[in-house]
Amino acid sequence: MKLQVRGILFDMDGVLVSSLGSVERSWTKWGEMRGVDGALAIKTAHGQRAIETVRKLRPDLNDVEELKLIEEIEIADKDDIEVLQGVPRILASLPQKYWTIVTSATEKLARSRLHYAGLTVPERIITADMVTHGKPHPEPYLKGAALLGQKPEDCLVIEDSSAGAIAGHAAGCKVLATLFSHTVESLSAADWIVQSLEHVTVRALEDSVEIEFEPLFQNGH
């Protein structure tokens, strides 16, 4: 499969870096502090903004204060954060004008994780603090496309969560999903699914990017 797009919008956790251990430990810790089952907190948190997870699980608490708390817990937990396979090669092939990051993490947490993992962080990214509605709402990816100065339909979203795939599809972008955290069945909003970015190559052209991969699955939309 070969595509040509004018911009790539990367999710962060599960696409560029693996922070699964940190996420699970942090939400378990928050759950213990707030009387919430850890497994439920982890399941609810994945792929969406922390503030929305707090609102769902403890609507009686001050969401802004709880967001600060979970942000501090997650930033402090840097154990086993690592760059995922294929990512350094892909980012090295892309001039920064062609890509950005659209994440459900706060800007402070996102930059902390990316810096710790040793990845170059674009000057401007879209984070949880910059949107009114998080994924699966299309707003984050609409803002990501606008940040690159491109139409959503000319951009490729790369995601690993069902909420992110739904958000990218709803924004009008093409969506490529990886199988880091979710099942094939839960990623039905994606156009294509690959095992990981290790199986994806990119090449910068004069005014676009060529992406080549062999999909494990292709969904008809």
BELJO-V670616 format. One record per pair of residues at least 12 apart in sequence whose C-alpha atoms are under 7 Angstrom apart, sorted by the first residue. I is the first residue (numbers start at 1). J is the second residue. D is the distance in whole Angstrom. If there is no record, write none. Layout:
i->{I:I}
j->{J:J}
d->{D:D}
This chain:
i->{1:1:1:2:2:2:2:3:3:3:4:4:4:4:5:5:5:5:5:5:6:6:6:6:6:6:6:7:7:7:7:7:7:8:8:8:8:8:8:9:9:9:9:9:9:9:9:9:10:10:10:10:10:10:11:11:11:11:11:12:12:12:14:14:14:15:15:15:16:16:16:17:17:17:17:18:18:18:18:19:19:21:22:22:22:22:23:24:26:26:27:27:28:30:47:47:47:47:48:48:48:48:49:49:49:49:50:51:51:54:71:75:75:81:82:83:85:85:86:86:87:90:90:93:93:93:94:96:97:98:100:100:101:101:102:102:102:102:102:102:103:103:103:104:104:104:105:105:106:106:106:107:107:107:126:126:135:135:135:136:136:136:136:137:138:138:138:138:141:141:141:142:152:152:152:153:153:153:154:155:155:156:156:156:157:157:157:157:158:158:158:159:159:159:160:160:160:160:160:160:161:161:162:162:165:165:165:166:169:169:174:175:175:175:176:176:176:176:177:177:177:177:178:178:178:178:179:179:179:188:190:191:191:191:192:192:192:192:193:193:193:193:194:194:199:200:200:201}
j->{212:213:214:210:211:212:213:210:211:212:208:209:210:211:154:155:156:208:209:210:98:150:154:155:207:208:209:98:99:148:154:155:156:98:99:100:155:156:157:99:100:101:102:144:155:156:157:158:100:101:102:157:158:159:101:102:103:158:159:101:102:103:160:180:181:84:159:160:83:84:87:81:82:83:84:81:82:83:84:80:81:80:74:77:78:79:74:42:73:74:41:42:41:70:104:161:163:164:104:134:135:163:104:105:128:134:67:63:67:66:109:109:112:117:117:117:197:198:197:198:197:201:202:202:203:204:204:122:148:148:122:125:125:126:125:126:127:140:141:144:126:127:128:127:128:134:127:128:127:128:129:127:128:129:140:144:163:164:167:163:164:166:167:167:167:168:170:171:167:168:171:171:171:172:173:172:173:174:173:173:174:173:174:175:173:174:175:176:175:176:177:176:177:178:177:178:179:180:181:182:181:182:186:187:187:189:190:189:189:190:191:190:191:192:190:191:192:193:190:192:193:194:193:194:195:196:194:195:196:219:219:218:219:220:215:217:218:219:215:216:217:218:215:216:213:212:213:213}
d->{6:5:6:7:6:5:7:6:5:7:6:5:5:6:5:6:7:6:5:7:7:7:6:6:7:4:6:5:6:7:7:5:6:6:5:7:6:5:6:6:5:6:6:7:7:6:5:6:6:5:6:6:5:7:6:5:5:6:5:6:7:6:6:6:7:7:6:6:6:6:6:7:6:4:5:6:5:6:6:7:5:7:7:6:7:7:7:6:6:6:6:6:7:7:7:6:6:6:5:6:6:7:5:6:6:6:6:6:6:7:7:6:7:6:5:6:6:5:5:4:7:7:6:7:6:7:6:7:7:7:6:6:5:6:6:5:6:6:7:6:6:5:7:6:5:7:6:5:5:5:6:5:7:7:7:6:6:6:5:4:6:5:4:5:4:6:5:5:7:6:6:6:6:5:5:5:5:7:7:5:6:6:5:6:6:6:5:6:6:5:6:6:5:6:5:5:6:6:6:7:7:6:6:5:7:5:5:5:6:7:6:5:5:7:6:6:5:6:6:6:5:6:6:5:5:5:7:5:6:7:7:6:5:7:6:6:5:6:6:6:5:6:5:5:6:6:5:7}
